[in-house]
């Protein structure tokens, strides 16, 4: 129960930061995607199932507040969390290269899917402009924020695992 409350608080705080504070600190109307960082991080730290559920709830928040149709962002984030969960066996907490690569790939995949679903299907074919002015700046900004946010999420996850192991040992 403690893990669920903590994860909910992390999602809520990152959503609020992404939709308020980082909108003020945006560069050329580009802000980092903190929910991708949360979804990807918990995916490769905790596995496919938890990554999928956290991705679903992160996407559902975006759908409710900013989406045109309920479920589209939830589906995208759910797949991102699930795919990141496949790398759980290759995840080592002290190594930051894999998380940076996975979060970067997740942000890139998210933006490419958004382009495909929201622009390309409406016959807006300016992919070069979209890539240079939206995708790349957001990717760079997200990577810069990831360096700091990832360590916070990692420490919270490690603390929760220690608490869970201690409480599991009491019942044995």
C-alpha positions in Angstrom: 0.0 0.0 0.0 2.9 2.3 0.8 4.3 1.8 -2.7 1.0 2.7 -4.4 0.6 5.9 -2.4 4.3 6.9 -3.1 4.0 6.2 -6.8 0.7 8.1 -7.0 2.4 11.1 -5.3 5.4 10.9 -7.7 3.0 10.8 -10.7 0.9 13.7 -9.3 3.9 15.8 -8.5 5.5 15.2 -11.9 2.2 15.9 -13.7 1.8 19.2 -11.8 5.4 20.2 -12.4 5.1 19.3 -16.1 1.8 21.2 -16.6 2.6 24.3 -14.5 6.2 25.1 -13.5 7.9 23.7 -16.6 5.4 25.4 -18.8 6.7 28.7 -17.3 10.3 27.5 -17.8 9.7 26.4 -21.4 12.1 27.3 -24.2 10.3 28.2 -27.4 7.1 26.6 -25.9 9.0 23.3 -25.4 9.0 21.7 -22.0 10.3 18.3 -20.7 8.1 15.3 -20.5 8.4 14.3 -16.9 5.7 11.6 -17.2 7.8 9.7 -19.8 10.7 9.8 -17.3 8.5 8.4 -14.5 6.9 5.7 -16.8 10.2 4.6 -18.2 12.0 4.6 -14.9 9.5 2.5 -13.1 9.2 0.3 -16.1 12.9 -0.8 -16.1 13.2 -0.6 -12.3 10.1 -2.7 -11.5 9.2 -4.6 -14.6 6.7 -4.8 -17.4 3.6 -5.0 -15.3 4.3 -2.1 -13.1 5.6 0.0 -16.0 2.4 -0.8 -17.9 0.2 0.3 -15.1 2.1 3.5 -14.2 2.2 4.3 -17.9 -1.5 3.8 -18.1 -2.2 6.2 -15.2 0.2 8.8 -16.5 -1.4 8.7 -19.9 -4.9 8.8 -18.4 -4.0 12.0 -16.6 -2.9 13.6 -19.8 -6.0 12.3 -21.6 -8.3 13.8 -18.9 -6.7 17.2 -18.8 -5.2 17.7 -22.3 -6.3 14.9 -24.6 -8.8 15.1 -27.5 -10.0 11.5 -26.9 -9.8 9.5 -23.7 -7.4 6.6 -23.9 -5.0 7.6 -26.6 -2.2 8.9 -24.4 -3.0 6.1 -21.9 -2.4 3.5 -24.6 0.9 5.1 -25.8 2.2 5.5 -22.2 1.1 2.0 -21.3 3.1 0.5 -24.2 6.1 2.6 -23.3 6.0 1.4 -19.7 5.6 -2.2 -20.9 8.5 -2.0 -23.4 10.8 -0.4 -20.8 9.9 -3.2 -18.4 11.5 -5.7 -20.7 14.9 -4.2 -19.7 14.5 -5.0 -16.0 17.1 -7.8 -16.1 19.6 -5.5 -17.7 19.0 -2.7 -15.2 21.7 -1.8 -12.7 21.0 1.0 -10.3 24.5 2.5 -10.3 24.6 2.7 -14.2 22.9 5.7 -15.8 23.7 5.0 -19.4 20.8 2.5 -19.9 18.2 4.7 -18.3 19.2 7.7 -20.3 19.1 5.6 -23.5 15.7 4.1 -22.7 14.2 7.4 -21.6 15.5 9.1 -24.8 14.2 6.3 -27.0 10.8 6.5 -25.1 10.5 10.2 -25.6 11.5 9.9 -29.3 8.9 7.1 -29.8 6.2 9.1 -28.0 6.8 12.2 -30.1 6.9 10.2 -33.3 3.6 8.5 -32.4 2.1 11.8 -31.5 3.2 13.2 -34.9 1.8 10.2 -36.7 -1.6 10.3 -34.8 -2.2 14.0 -34.5 -0.5 15.6 -37.5 0.3 13.1 -40.3 -3.2 11.6 -40.4 -4.6 15.2 -40.7 -2.4 15.7 -43.8 0.1 17.9 -42.1 3.3 16.6 -43.7 5.9 19.0 -42.3 7.9 16.3 -40.5 11.2 18.1 -40.8 9.9 21.2 -39.1 8.2 19.1 -36.4 11.3 17.1 -35.8 13.7 20.0 -35.6 11.5 22.4 -33.7 9.5 20.1 -31.4 10.9 16.6 -31.1 14.7 17.3 -30.8 14.3 20.3 -28.3 12.0 18.3 -26.1 14.3 15.3 -26.2 17.3 17.4 -25.1 15.3 19.2 -22.4 13.9 15.9 -21.1 17.4 14.3 -21.0 18.7 17.3 -19.0 15.8 17.0 -16.5 16.2 13.2 -16.4 19.7 13.4 -15.0 18.2 14.9 -11.8 14.8 13.3 -11.7 16.0 9.8 -12.3 18.2 9.8 -9.2 15.2 11.0 -7.1 13.0 8.2 -8.5 15.8 5.7 -8.0 16.4 6.6 -4.3 12.6 6.5 -3.6 12.4 3.1 -5.3 15.4 1.7 -3.3 14.0 3.0 0.0 10.6 1.4 -0.8 12.3 -1.9 -1.6 14.2 -1.9 1.7 11.0 -1.2 3.6 9.2 -4.0 1.7 12.0 -6.5 2.4 12.0 -5.6 6.1 8.2 -5.9 6.4 8.3 -9.2 4.4 10.9 -10.6 6.8 8.7 -9.9 9.8 5.9 -12.2 8.5 8.2 -15.1 7.7 
